[in-house]
Amino acid sequence: MDTQITALRARIAASKPQLYDLQSDTWWLLGTTGCHLCDIAEQLVQRFQAVQPIDIEHIDIADFDDDLMMHFATSIPVLLAPSKRLDYPFSVMDLQQLLFVS
């Protein structure tokens, strides 16, 4: 498992304690309300889930502390798989490849 991703997921979970209860193989889709790219990414992930069941948690960066929110403010939507980060734009093929590294 990538230590940078592990550290990033731990930092996010510290900002949102309810995430500690999620299984480590849950993918996180980071975005915020009113972000049209986030809406597109969510639709893409939903289409992917129709053929490949994955656990995914939608996380609003507006709930983060200021430093963490600013870390993601210009890169959302971001998909955090257990061992890899994908910044938008990503495709169904990119999601498929994550299954082999996660």
Salt bridges, closest charged atoms under 4 A:
ASP63 OD2 - LYS16 NZ 3.30
ASP87 OD1 - ARG85 NE 2.70
